[in-house]
């Protein structure tokens, strides 16, 4: 898993050559910067996970993304079915 810069404070999250999601900074409430993260590559509905959230800084966003992605991966492995990616 690594970040590929798409723009200033905007990253695609790459996993084994697939875009697994995005982490980017945005303004909230006019002045407060937050980092939004979203897991968009793997199919999530059956896993019962929230695929997005926000964080105070980039390290926290990366950790939250990774936690959600790892939970999805553990769920996907238990399904014993092909993984579906949306790209």
ZINORTA-V235777 format. One record per run of one state. SS is the DSSP state (hx for helix, st for strand, lp for the rest). FROM is the first residue (numbers start at 0). TO is the last residue. If there is no record, write none. Layout:
BEGIN
SS|FROM|TO / SS|FROM|TO
END
This chain:
BEGIN
lp|0|0 / st|1|6 / lp|7|8 / st|9|14 / lp|15|16 / st|17|27 / lp|28|30 / st|31|38 / lp|39|40 / st|41|41 / lp|42|43 / hx|44|46 / lp|47|50 / st|51|54 / lp|55|56 / hx|57|78 / lp|79|83 / st|84|84 / lp|85|86
END
